[in-house]
Amino acid sequence: MFQKAIKKNVQQNHSAPKRSFTTISDMEVPALVTPEDLKKFNAKEKLGEPGHYPYTRGIYESMYRGKLWTMRLFAGFGTAFDTNKRFRMLLEHGQTGLSTAFHMPTLRGFDSDNLKSRGEVGVAGVAIDSLEDMEVLFDKIPLEKVTTSMTINGPAAILFAMYIAVAEKQGADIKKISGTIQNDILKEYLAQKLWLFPPKPSMRLITDIFEYAAEEVPKWNTISISGYHIREAGSTAVQELAFTLADGIEYVRYGVEAGLKVDAFAPRLSFFFNCHSDFFEEIAKMRAARRMWAQIMKERFKAKDPKSWMCRFHTQTSGASLTAQQPLNNVARIALQAMAAVLGGTQSLHTNSLDETLALPTEESVMVALRTQQIIAEETGVAHTVDPLAGSYFIETMTDKIEEEAWKYIHKIDELGGMVEAIDEGFPQREITNAAYHYEQQLNRGEKVQVGVNKYQIEGKTPIHLLEIGAEVEKKQIERVRALKKRRDQKKVAEALKKLKLTAKSSENIMPSMIHAAKAYCTLGEMCEVLWEVFGEYKDPAII
């Protein structure tokens, strides 16, 4: 009775300012949560112990007491020489893993000398046209010792092939190299829109990677199933979680239907979540993700290996939350989002830089982003105990609510026949579009606040130094790829591309042909042209 009275008084406090008490995703936030709200909560069933099913409290028993999360800042600009220098600087200052940003032509399957690449070479990522560029990118970086993440999707198999070839040229045992390729094509159709081929041949490439890596590169994470871009496109936290896990279900289903045993490839699946500004909503989302994925793998797919049940994930702070107005405010946003990711139990973390709404980050702003993670790890004490928020009335009720709403979306997608069919129908695209429009309306009406944008504005601009990519970068890279095309062994190139085409037409695993073509210094654009000829191109259904 006493708790009910407190709750009633809080709710009826008319002196409180009249505003919307909802999360960024527009979920209602109760004024007070008490034990009454958790009467049906079974801690043993819903929480368990860290490192054990259902992994709500974390996938490892000791979490950060045993090992801190990997500090992995996204980096890539200009030529491979420029980005190699940035990589080595970050490693020297305590970064513990690499994360590669490729420029737009690479993401779209074009070489730098393609007319469609003009004006984009090296501007928003590093230019990688061939194995020669990959060799420079990882020069003096021992790939047996450093894990590398590569944000690449449509041409993921090609970049993975180049990476394997570089590792072998370094003398590394490819069974020992570790890292991640994003390789998540379904979210491209949903959000980022950087596909190359239609869904079904794209899924074939992904299952070929699953099969090849399970045998030859067993420590490699073959996919990073990404909610990040879904959230950046305007989804809610629930939609990000539901559509990401639904994508994961589809990948596992396709792998099993391709004849792979679930426990042969599922332990190397990984996820990639956004961490937006609503502190508790994000923590609850990550805890729900672990619990849901464990149930999906154990019950739906009958996986036996506990590693197949684990939702291992990388987190990136929210780019969409950053503002060009008063950019120094972004340091505070990023720090709070990073703290939420750590309390949510992430395995790997990228902190954005304060200037990323205006340009690629400078060396100075990247250092602030890295030091933000190091301060959280070394000074705040949050890594000293496992899942310190477990048992919080508010956190547990929010985790349950997010899970409940996410399951509704997953069941709807099941009814449509799976995520590929749902995408063909445009269902998730419409949901994301509607959510983005709704949030924008709330901002315009002042119901949601972005500090410095629709509240607490100031006149003028805050002067900050920006990184500029000069026109000489494009000129040098075009000269570089054209010189390679002239001096390589043309007979080997023709033979390798012919073999790749025949393999693409067959049911044979495509990865050995990809690696062979990479070693012959076939370019990314040449390999993509072969695959377009076999697989065709994808046309996006209009969503209005």
N, C-alpha and C positions, 0 to 999 in steps of 0.2 A: 504493500500500500504506500509506504514511504517513497519508494522509487517511482511509482505511478504519479504521486503528487508532484515530485520534482519535475518529471517529464511534462506534466500538464502546465506547471508554472513557467517552464522554459518556453513552451509553445505559445503561451498566452502573454508573453512579455511584450506589451505594446510599445515600450520605449525603444525597442530594437529598431534599427533602420529598416524601412520597407524595401526589400530587394529580393531577388530570386535566389533561393537557397537550393541550387542544383549544381551538379558537376559540370565540367566543360561539355560532357556528352549529354547533358540535360537530364540526368538521373536525379530524382528527388533525394535530398540529403535530410535525414531526420534531425530534429533539434537535439535529441538525446537518445542514446541507445543504452539499454539496461539488460540485465540478465533475463528479464522477461522475454526479450526479443530472441533469445538464444535457448529457450526452453527445450526445443527439439534438436539442438545442436549436439551431435555425437562427436566429441573430440577425437576419439580413437579412430572412428571411420573417416572423418573429414580432414584431420590433421596428421595423425600418426606421428612418426618420428622422422627427423631429418635423415635423408639418405635411404628412406624406405617408402614403399607404396603407401599412399598415393602421391608422395613427394610434394605435398602442399608447402611444407616447411623448408624445402630445398632438396636438390638432388644428391648432395653429399652430406655425410654425417657431420663433418667438422666445418663445412662451408669455408668461410674466409679465414678461420683460425688455422686451417690446413694449408690453404693457398689462396692468395688474393685473386680477384677477377683479372682477366687479361686486359691490360690497358692498350687499346688498339685504335689509334686515331686514323680516320679516313684521310688519305693523302694521294694527290696526283695532279700534276699540271705540267704544261709545256712538253718537253721531250723526255725520254727515258733518263737522260743524263740529269735533268733538273730534278726529277722525282727521286732518283736514286740518292741524290744529295740530301733531300728532305728526309727520306727513310733513315739514312744513316745518322742524321742529326737527332731524330726522334729516339732512335735506339740508344744513342750515346747519353740522352737525358732521361732514360729510365722507362721508355715505352717497352712493353713486353711482347708485342705482336704487331704485324704489319697489316694494313688494310688499303687496298688499291682502288683508286678512282680512275676509271678510264674515260677518255674524252668521247664526245657524242658520236663521231664517226665509227669508233670501235664498237660502241654499243649498238649501232645500226648496221654493222657488218660491212663498212666501207673503208677502203684504204685512204690514207691522207691525200694521195694524188687524184682521188676521184673528185669530179666537179661538184658532187653533192656535199663534199666535206669542206668546201671553201668557207672561210670565216669561222670555222669551229675547231680547227686543228690546235690541240693543246690548251684550249680556252677553259674548259670546265672539267678537265681531267688529263691524264697522261696519254699521249699518242703511242699506240702499240699497233704496228702494222705486220710485224713478222717476228720470228724467233730472234733475229738480230737485236730488235728492240728489247725483247724480254731478257736477253743476255745482259744488256746494259742496265736494265731496271734493277736486276738483282746482283749486280757486280759487287764483290766483296761482302756479300750477305750470305752466310752459310745456311742453306735451306734445310739441312738436317736439324738445325738448332733453333731456327726462327719459324714460327707459324705465320702463314700468310692468308689473309682473306681477300677474295677478289669479287668485287661487285659487278658481276657480268651475268647476263641471262640468255638472250637469244643465241649468241655465239659462245656460250660457256664451255662447250666441249672443245672448241678450238683453243681458247685461252688455257684451259686445263692441259691440253696436249702440249702447248708451248711451255708451260710451267714444268711438266714432267721432263721434257727435253732439256730444259735448262738445268734441272736438278741432276740429270744423268751426266750432262757435260761437266758439272762441278764435281762429279765422282760420288754423288750421294746415292745411298740405297733408297730407291723410291718406296720401299716398304716402310721406311722410317720417316719420310717427310709427312708433315701434317699441316692442315690449314682448312680452308673452306672456299668453295665456289658458291655464289648465291644461286644460280641455276634454277631460279623460281620463275618459270614462264607464265604460270597461271595468274600471278599478281600483275604481270605486264598487261594482260588483257583487261584486268580489273582497274588498274590505277595508273601505272607509269607509262604504258602505251609504247614500250620499246621492244616489240616483238619482231621476229624475222620471218617465222614460218607459221602455218596454221597449227592449231592446238594438238592434233593427233601426231603428226610427225615430230613436233616439239617434245611431246611426251615420250616418244620412242627414243629420242636423243638422251633424255633424262634417265630412262630405265637402262639404256646402254652404259651410261656413266655409273649407275648403281652397280651393275654387274661387273664391269671392268675394275672399279675401285675396290670392291669387296675382295677380289683376288689379288690385285697387283699393288694397290695403294691403300692398305687397310686402315691406316690412321687418318685418312682424309675424310672430312665432312663433305659429302657429295651434294648437299643442297642446304641452303639457308632459307627456309620457308618464311617468307617475309610479310609481316604485317605493317612494317614501317611505312612503305609507300602507300598502302591502303589508308593509313591514318593521315599521311601528308595530303592525300587527295580529298580529305574532308570527312572521313568516316568517324563514327563514334568509337569509344573504347570497346564496346560490345561487338560492333561490326568488325573492328580490327581483329579481335580475338576469334570470333566465329568464322570469318572468311579465311583467316590464316589456318586455323585447324581444319577447316573443310578442304582447303588446298592440300594440307598434309594427308588427309584421308584419301584424296584422289591420287596423290603420288604413291602412297602405299598400295592402293588398289591396283593401279597400273603395274607396279612392280610385281605384285603377286600374280596378276593375270599374265605377265610376261614370263612366268615360270620361276621367279626367284623365291627363295624361302624367306619369309618375313624377317627372321632373326639373322639372316645373312647380311641384310642391308639396313634395317631399321636402326641399329645402334649408331649409325653414322649420319642419321638425319639430324638437322639442327634447325633452330628457329631464329627469327630476327624481329624484335619488337621495338616500337616507338615508345619513348617516355615523354609524354606531354606534361603540361603544367599542373594538372589537378593531382596533387601529391598522393592522396589516399586512393583515388580511383586507379591510378597507375599501379600502385603496389598490389591492390586487390586483383587487378587484371592478370598480373604475372603469377600470382599464387593460384588463381583459377586455371590459368593455362596449364600449369604442371599437373594439377589434379585431373583436368579433363583429358589431357593427352595420355596420361597413365591409364585411365579407364578405357579410352578408345583403343589403345594398343593391346591391352590385356583382354578386354571383353569382345571387341569387334573383330580384331585381327588375330586373336588367340596367340599372341607373341608369348614366348616362354622366358626369354632372356630379360632380366630386369633392366638391362641397358636399353632395350627396345622401348621400355615404358617411360624412359626419362625424357622430359622436355628440356633439352639443353638450349640456351639461347644467348644471342648477342643483343645488346640494346644500344640504341642511339638516341641522344636527346633530340627534341623536336625542332626541326628546321622551320616548320610552319609557324611555330610560336614566336620566332625571333622577329625583331622589328628593325626596319631601316631607320625609323625615328628613335633618337636617343640610344644608339647602338650599345653604349656602355652598360645599359640596363640588362643586356643579354647575358652578361657575366653572371648576374644573380639568377636569371632564369635557368641557365645551364647548370649551375651548381645545385639548385634545388631539384631539377630533373635527374641529375646524376645521383644525388642522394636517394631519391625514390627508387631508381633502378637498383642501387645496391641493397636497399632494404627489401626490394622485391626479389632479390636472389639471382641477379644476372651472372652469367659466366664470363662475359666479355663486355666491354663498354667503350663507346666512342662519345666523346664530348665535343659538341659543335664549337666553333669559334665565334667570337662576338661580331665579326665582320662578314659573316657568310650570307647575309641578305644583300650585300652590296658587291661582293667579289669573292674570289677564292681566298682562303685565309693566308695572312702573312705569317712569317716565321714567329714574330712576336705574339700574335694572337693564338697561334697553335700552342706555344709554350704555356700561355695562360690556361688553355683548355686541358693540357696534360697535367699541369700543376694542380688544377682543380681536382682531378681524380686522386692525385697523390696526397693532397691535403685531406680529402675524405678518408683515404686508406690509413694515413699515418697519424692524423691529429684528432679526429672526431670520436674515435672509439666505437663506431658503428660496426666495425668488422670483428669486434672482440667476442661477440656472442651470436649464436645462430638464430635467425628469425625472431628478433626481439619483439615484434608486434603480434606474434601469435597469441590468440586468446583475447585480443582487444574486441570488445563488443562491436564497435563500429567496423573494424577491418573484417571481422568474420561475417557480419551481415552483408557488407558490401561485396565480399568475395562470393558469397552464396548467390546474391542477386545478379551479379555479372555472369556467373556460371549459368544460372537459370535462363537468362535472356539469350545467352550465346547458344545454348542447346536448342532453343526455338528456331534460330536461323539454320543450324546444322540439320535439324529434322526437315525443314523446308527444302533445303538443298538436296537432301536424300530423296525427297518426294519428286524432285525435278529430274532425278537420275544421276546426280553427282555434279561436281563443280564444272566440268567441261560443258555439260548440257546446260547448266545454269548460266554460264557465261554466254553460250550461244543464244540463250533466250534474253540475255541482258538483265537478269534479276539482280545480281550483286552490284552491277554498275549503276542501276537506278537507285538502289538503296544508298549507295555512297553519295551520289549526286544530290539526292534529297536531303541527306544529313548535312552536307557541305552548305547547301543553300539555306537551310534552317539556321545554322550557326552564324552565317553571314548576316542574316536578318536580325539575329539577336545582337550582334555587334553594332549594327547600324542603329538599332533602337536603344542602345546603351544598356541592354539587359545583361550582357556579358562585357567585361572590361579588358582591354589591352592597354596597359599603362604606357602613356606617351602617344597613343594612337587615338583612342576615343575618350581618354580621360588623362588629366595632368599633362596636357600638351605644352610645349614651349616653342617659341618662335626660333627660326634659324636651324642650322644643322650643327651636329657635334663633329668637329674636324677629326678624322682618323686617317691614318695611312692605309692605303689599299694596294694590294698586289695587282700589277698590270701585266698582261701577257701581250708582248709586242708582236707585230706582224712578222718579225724575223723568225719566230718560232715556226710558223707555217711554212715559210720559204725553206728553212733548213730541213724540216721533216719531209717535205715533198722531194727535195733533192736527195735525201737519204734513201727513201723507198725506191725512187727511180734508179738510183745507182745500184741498189741491191738487185733489182729486176734485170739489170743489164749484165752483171758479173756472175750471177749464180749459174749452176749447171742446168740449162734449159731442158735437156733430155730428162733429167731426174724430176724436174718440176712437172713436165707433161705426164710422165709415168705415174707420179704420185697423185695428181689430180684425176687421172683416169681411174686409178684404183679407188679413190675416194668416191667417185661417182658410181662405180659398180657396187661398192659396199652399201652406199645409201639406197640403191635400188633393191638390194637383197635384204634378208633378215639377219645378216651377220652383224656382230657388234662393230660399231663404227669407230671406236676409240683407237685401235691399232692403226687404222688407215689415217686417222687424224694426226697421230703422233708421227707417222711416217712422212706425211705431207709437211708437218711443221719442221722436221729435221731436214727436209729438202729445200727449206726456205720458201715454200709457197706462202703467199701472204694471206692474211685474214680475209681480205676482199675476194681473192681468187677462190678460196675455199667456200665462202658464202655464196658466190655466184654458182658454183657447182650444186650446192644444196638447194638453192632457189629453183634451179632447173629441174631438180628431182621432186622437191616437196611443194613447190608453188609458194604463193604469197598469201597473207591473211588480210582480209578486209574487215574493219571494225564495224559492228552494227551501230547505227546512229542512236544515241540515247537522248531524248528530249524531255 
